[in-house]
């Protein structure tokens, strides 16, 4: 499943007529890139949880050529439904004992999904969340005890791990969800408190299309021919 319903408010000034999943990187929607990451690693069943301007996403899916053995469908989960609510509405699409993957339509990475799945299958928790250490937006000054600046580090990686998407989930997650749930708040927090949430550390490339600056960076990487998330031929 791919969460495709957000408004992308920080991008609307530069792409006011597009839902965020349809903002283009290298001439194709960021959503296309996310789908390709999964297709290239053997995934074939996709359910896109749409919302804001979901009709544009549905038209894109219908008009695009996908592998003959791939199935892609859109499920309208409402314009203002939060992430957990979208997942709650999609529960009927799965079997009672069916594990599934979930990610966001705006994040790309050179993630090895077979390693993620192997890690998920190695434990009995209800969820595995890929965590990443994003590159900080600013350079960092290194200070000594007297406040003397000894050096600068240009845009280092954060020391903290954050949610990078690319989740694997088991059906018990639905017991924690309702129409108003924000997945990243109470549901995942409760799982964490109960020991049911595990972290898969991804040390490679990851970036999220959150602002216009991110769009420029990702487009520059694609134009250079060295887009790290391009794991397909």
QUIBELJO-V17585 format. One record per pair of residues at least 12 apart in sequence whose ideal C-beta (glycine too) atoms are under 10 Angstrom apart, sorted by the first residue. I is the first residue (numbers start at 1). J is the second residue. Records with the same first field share a line. If there is no record, write none. Layout:
I: J ; J
//
This chain:
1: 45 ; 46 ; 47 ; 48 ; 49 ; 75 ; 86 ; 87 ; 90 ; 93 ; 94 ; 100 ; 101 ; 102 ; 103 ; 167 ; 169
2: 21 ; 31 ; 34 ; 35 ; 38 ; 46 ; 47 ; 48 ; 49 ; 50 ; 57 ; 72 ; 74 ; 101 ; 102 ; 103 ; 104 ; 105 ; 106 ; 165
3: 21 ; 48 ; 49 ; 50 ; 51 ; 77 ; 82 ; 83 ; 84 ; 86 ; 87 ; 90 ; 102 ; 103 ; 104 ; 105 ; 106 ; 107 ; 165 ; 167 ; 183
4: 19 ; 20 ; 21 ; 22 ; 29 ; 31 ; 34 ; 47 ; 48 ; 49 ; 50 ; 51 ; 52 ; 53 ; 54 ; 57 ; 58 ; 61 ; 74 ; 75 ; 77 ; 86 ; 104 ; 105 ; 106
5: 19 ; 20 ; 21 ; 48 ; 49 ; 50 ; 51 ; 52 ; 53 ; 54 ; 57 ; 75 ; 76 ; 77 ; 78 ; 79 ; 80 ; 81 ; 82 ; 83 ; 85 ; 86 ; 105
6: 19 ; 20 ; 21 ; 51 ; 52 ; 82 ; 83 ; 86 ; 104 ; 105 ; 106
7: 19 ; 20 ; 51 ; 52 ; 53 ; 79 ; 80
8: 20 ; 21 ; 22 ; 23 ; 30 ; 52 ; 53 ; 105 ; 106 ; 209 ; 210 ; 211
9: 52 ; 210
10: 209 ; 210 ; 211 ; 212 ; 213 ; 214
11: 23 ; 106 ; 209 ; 210 ; 211 ; 212 ; 214 ; 215
13: 211 ; 212
14: 211 ; 212 ; 215 ; 216
15: 212 ; 215
17: 53 ; 56
18: 52 ; 53 ; 56 ; 57
19: 31 ; 50 ; 51 ; 52 ; 53 ; 54 ; 55 ; 56 ; 57 ; 60 ; 79 ; 105
20: 52 ; 53 ; 104 ; 105 ; 106 ; 209 ; 210 ; 215
21: 34 ; 35 ; 48 ; 50 ; 52 ; 53 ; 54 ; 56 ; 57 ; 60 ; 104 ; 105 ; 106 ; 209
22: 53 ; 56 ; 57 ; 59 ; 60 ; 105
23: 105 ; 106 ; 209 ; 212 ; 214 ; 215 ; 218 ; 219
24: 215 ; 218 ; 219 ; 222
25: 108 ; 209 ; 214 ; 215 ; 217 ; 218 ; 219 ; 220 ; 221 ; 222 ; 223 ; 227 ; 229
26: 218 ; 219 ; 220 ; 221 ; 222 ; 223 ; 227 ; 230
27: 219 ; 222 ; 223
28: 60 ; 64 ; 222
29: 56 ; 57 ; 60 ; 64 ; 105
30: 104 ; 105 ; 106 ; 107 ; 108 ; 208 ; 209 ; 214 ; 215 ; 218
31: 48 ; 57 ; 60 ; 61 ; 64 ; 104 ; 105 ; 106 ; 209
32: 60 ; 61 ; 64 ; 105
33: 105 ; 106 ; 107 ; 108 ; 209 ; 218 ; 222 ; 227 ; 229 ; 230 ; 232
34: 46 ; 48 ; 103 ; 104 ; 105 ; 106 ; 107 ; 108 ; 109 ; 165 ; 166 ; 209 ; 229
35: 48 ; 61 ; 64 ; 66 ; 70 ; 72 ; 103 ; 105
36: 108 ; 229 ; 230 ; 231 ; 232
37: 103 ; 107 ; 108 ; 109 ; 110 ; 111 ; 113 ; 166 ; 229 ; 230 ; 231 ; 232
38: 70 ; 101 ; 103 ; 111 ; 113 ; 166 ; 231 ; 232
39: 66 ; 67 ; 70 ; 72 ; 231 ; 232
40: 113 ; 230 ; 231 ; 232 ; 233
41: 111 ; 112 ; 113 ; 114 ; 116 ; 117 ; 231 ; 232
42: 113 ; 114 ; 117
43: 70 ; 101 ; 113
44: 66 ; 67 ; 69 ; 70 ; 71 ; 72
45: 69 ; 70 ; 71 ; 72 ; 73 ; 93 ; 100 ; 101
46: 61 ; 66 ; 70 ; 71 ; 72 ; 73 ; 74 ; 101
47: 71 ; 72 ; 73 ; 74 ; 75 ; 90 ; 93 ; 94 ; 100 ; 102
48: 60 ; 61 ; 72 ; 73 ; 74 ; 75 ; 76 ; 77 ; 90 ; 105
49: 74 ; 75 ; 76 ; 77 ; 78 ; 81 ; 83 ; 85 ; 86 ; 87 ; 89 ; 90 ; 93 ; 102 ; 105
50: 74 ; 75 ; 76 ; 77 ; 78 ; 79 ; 86 ; 105
51: 75 ; 76 ; 77 ; 78 ; 79 ; 80 ; 81 ; 82 ; 83 ; 85 ; 86
52: 78 ; 79 ; 80 ; 81
53: 79
54: 74 ; 75 ; 76 ; 77 ; 78 ; 79
55: 74 ; 76
57: 74 ; 76 ; 105
58: 73 ; 74 ; 75 ; 76
59: 74
60: 74
61: 73 ; 74
62: 74
73: 93
75: 89 ; 90 ; 92 ; 93
76: 89
77: 89 ; 90 ; 179
78: 179
81: 179 ; 180 ; 181
82: 177 ; 179 ; 180 ; 181 ; 182 ; 183 ; 184 ; 185
83: 102 ; 104 ; 177 ; 181 ; 182 ; 183 ; 184 ; 185 ; 187
84: 173 ; 174 ; 176 ; 177 ; 178 ; 179 ; 180 ; 181 ; 182 ; 183 ; 184 ; 185 ; 186 ; 187 ; 188
85: 177 ; 178 ; 179 ; 180 ; 181 ; 182 ; 183
86: 102 ; 177 ; 179 ; 181 ; 183
87: 100 ; 102 ; 167 ; 169 ; 173 ; 174 ; 176 ; 177 ; 181 ; 183 ; 187
88: 173 ; 174 ; 176 ; 177 ; 178 ; 179 ; 180 ; 181 ; 183 ; 187
89: 177 ; 179
90: 102 ; 174 ; 177
91: 171 ; 173 ; 174 ; 175 ; 177
92: 174
94: 169 ; 171 ; 174
95: 171
96: 171 ; 174
97: 170 ; 171
98: 169 ; 170 ; 171
99: 117 ; 120 ; 121 ; 126 ; 128 ; 168 ; 169 ; 170 ; 171
100: 167 ; 168 ; 169 ; 170 ; 171 ; 173
101: 113 ; 116 ; 117 ; 120 ; 128 ; 165 ; 166 ; 167 ; 168 ; 169
102: 127 ; 129 ; 165 ; 166 ; 167 ; 168 ; 169 ; 173 ; 183
103: 130 ; 164 ; 165 ; 166 ; 167 ; 168
104: 163 ; 164 ; 165 ; 166 ; 167 ; 208 ; 209
105: 165 ; 209
106: 165 ; 207 ; 208 ; 209 ; 210 ; 214
107: 130 ; 132 ; 163 ; 164 ; 165 ; 166 ; 206 ; 207 ; 208 ; 209 ; 210 ; 229
108: 165 ; 166 ; 205 ; 206 ; 207 ; 208 ; 209 ; 218 ; 221 ; 222 ; 227 ; 228 ; 229 ; 230 ; 231
109: 130 ; 132 ; 164 ; 165 ; 166 ; 202 ; 204 ; 205 ; 206 ; 207 ; 208 ; 228 ; 229 ; 231
110: 202 ; 204 ; 205 ; 206 ; 227 ; 228 ; 229 ; 230 ; 231
111: 130 ; 132 ; 164 ; 165 ; 166 ; 200 ; 202 ; 204 ; 205 ; 206 ; 229 ; 231
112: 202 ; 204 ; 231
113: 130 ; 166 ; 168 ; 231
115: 200 ; 202
116: 128 ; 130 ; 166 ; 167 ; 168 ; 200 ; 202
117: 168 ; 200
118: 200
119: 168 ; 198 ; 199 ; 200 ; 201
120: 167 ; 168 ; 169 ; 170 ; 198 ; 200
121: 168
122: 198
123: 196 ; 198
124: 170 ; 195 ; 196 ; 198
125: 168 ; 169 ; 170 ; 172 ; 191 ; 192 ; 194 ; 195 ; 196 ; 197 ; 198
126: 168 ; 169 ; 170 ; 171 ; 172 ; 173 ; 174 ; 175 ; 176 ; 187 ; 188 ; 190 ; 191 ; 194 ; 195 ; 196 ; 197 ; 198
127: 167 ; 168 ; 169 ; 170 ; 172 ; 173 ; 176 ; 183 ; 187 ; 188 ; 191 ; 192 ; 196 ; 197 ; 198 ; 199
128: 166 ; 167 ; 168 ; 169 ; 170 ; 197 ; 198 ; 199 ; 200
129: 161 ; 162 ; 163 ; 164 ; 165 ; 166 ; 167 ; 168 ; 169 ; 184 ; 188 ; 191 ; 192 ; 197 ; 198 ; 199 ; 200
130: 161 ; 163 ; 164 ; 165 ; 166 ; 167 ; 168 ; 199 ; 200 ; 201 ; 202 ; 206
131: 160 ; 161 ; 162 ; 163 ; 164 ; 165 ; 166 ; 198 ; 199 ; 200 ; 201 ; 202 ; 206
132: 157 ; 158 ; 161 ; 162 ; 163 ; 164 ; 165 ; 166 ; 200 ; 201 ; 202 ; 203 ; 204 ; 205 ; 206 ; 207 ; 208
133: 156 ; 157 ; 158 ; 159 ; 160 ; 161 ; 162 ; 164 ; 201 ; 202 ; 203 ; 206
134: 157 ; 158 ; 160 ; 161 ; 162 ; 164 ; 206 ; 207 ; 208
135: 154 ; 155 ; 156 ; 157 ; 158 ; 205 ; 206 ; 207 ; 217
136: 153 ; 154 ; 155 ; 156 ; 157 ; 158 ; 159
137: 155 ; 211 ; 213
138: 154 ; 155 ; 156
139: 152 ; 153 ; 154 ; 155 ; 156
140: 152 ; 153 ; 154 ; 155 ; 156
141: 153
157: 203
161: 199 ; 201 ; 202
162: 206 ; 208
163: 183 ; 184 ; 188 ; 199 ; 208
164: 199 ; 200 ; 201 ; 202 ; 206 ; 207 ; 208
165: 202 ; 206 ; 208
166: 200 ; 202 ; 206
167: 183 ; 188 ; 197 ; 200
168: 198 ; 200
169: 183 ; 191
170: 196
172: 191 ; 196
173: 187 ; 188 ; 191 ; 196 ; 197
174: 187
175: 187 ; 190
176: 188 ; 189 ; 190 ; 191 ; 194 ; 196
204: 228 ; 229
205: 221 ; 227 ; 228 ; 229
206: 228 ; 229
207: 221 ; 228 ; 229
//
